[in-house]
């Protein structure tokens, strides 16, 4: 290099640095080189805290309104103590790399604070934080995790108060396996689901708060306060996570299956589970890996770790080995390009899928994710498969289409938080463009779902054909955009119920359901497009629904919360109903 070229090079590098931290496209920043590529930033507590904060602030500026952006990031923090405000935005995951939350101490905050007008956070989706111990700088400081769907706060220890909105509308959300020593609260937020946590206290909220296996849960005073409390979690496998092991290398910890739990799994430091070294995983990269290369790795016996990015798939990823782990960090997004299912599993025990998004492609697929092939009939009760933080999106980023987002054919599957969304805004958000019948179809028996968020599909949002299904917390908006009542009919019935249990089913139970209508058009005659019933199910002793909330905004409304029972809900009305009160 000639000497006079050096100043030019410095100017070029400085320009790249400036663009990266001022919202330029494709910001390439890395706090430390790692095996996970440039979109995974690994922070060390020994590094200058001001420099780390500058990186975090630059990323916040870039991502805070990037709702349908293509960038994905994971922020990983090595064990130790930090003085930082870690702000988490669209398509960003922040996680501590310790064995327990206390291994990564943040003096400051781990937060989501971006809003739209009037402090609304109804579209603050697709982000997560986990495995930190957070010490607010003073007792007056409030930690905000102000979010809506697809934004879990897991495995956190907050030594103070935590608020899930910022005083405007919010449509959250999930707190799981966490301790909040102070007050956890909503102010104007519509709903919240809390599982296996420990709270100093709970306050606030509007339509539906559901607590399962939680110490310090709100009291159940239905319907004066729409709280649903289930004391123990019947069966759960907590979400796997990446950590730095005793040798200083990376491993993935897979918590053991647990039954009848109450409170967090990690408090005494003796959490049961398996530690799997990173060399047992094929590390996948967007633009490099294809369905073929991933299937080849699976066939060789590898687990898969998806790094952040968007993966275009010409073929289906097929999981054909029991106990396979598919782990995503930084919200990797899988998109089928040829009208095929993005990922499908055989009818096998112990498969774990975690931390991924599926976008419907431009050519209609039968499904985006299929657990077990049709006709699956094996018993997996001793080693169920589990899904954790799995999201499906139809439209929004691209004008995609699919018949059903998630199909569960296997028995004994645990779903630990999912959001299935037919887009109501963004690219292709039109009745005849982002077509999709169902969010989820459950054909397997003994399937348990914790935190089922399922919205805007054109027929049944949830169709349950299997026996002994259980849902703990349900949030659903039926579609906004039926062009007319005539075009949204199930035979002679007005519209499609959000939650449908098939007529042949003998046993099913769901707790804490919120189903809302926001129809955007009126029919030719008053009172506009209507839904006959929010929930449909056979009237049998084994079919139970505990606590239903209905709300109607804009036009039209819902005639009944379940079958032909309960009061109608008209535009701008909120109703609470417990089916047991009328013994349907």
Secondary structure, DSSP 4 states (H G I P E B T S, - for coil): --TTHHHHHHHHHHHHHHHHTTT-TT----SS--TT-TTEEEE-TTS-HHHHHHHHHHHHHHHTT-TT-S--EEEEE-SEEEEEEEE--TTEEEEE-SSSGGGEEEEEEEEB----GGG--TT--SEEEES-EEE-SSTT-EEEB---SS--EES-EESSEEES--SS-----EEES-EEEEEEE-SS-SEEEEES-EEEEEE--SSEEEEES-BTPPP-BTTTB-EEEESSEEEE-PPPEEEE-TTSSEEEEEEPPEEEE-S-SSTTS---EEEEEGGGEEEE-TTT--HHHHHHHHHTT-EEEEPSSEEEESS-EEE-STT-EEEEEEEEEEEESSSS-SEEE-S-SS-EEEEEEEE--SSPEEEEEEES-TT-----TTS--EEEEEEEEESBSS---EEEEEEE-SSS-EEEEEEEEE-SSSBT-STTTS--SEEEEE-SSS-EEEEEEEE--SS-SEEE-SSSEEEEEEEEE--S--S-STTSEETTEEB--SEEE-TT---EEEEEEEEEE-B----SSTT-SEEEEEEE----TTEEEEEEEEEE-SB-EEEEEETTBS--EETTEEEEE-GGGTT-
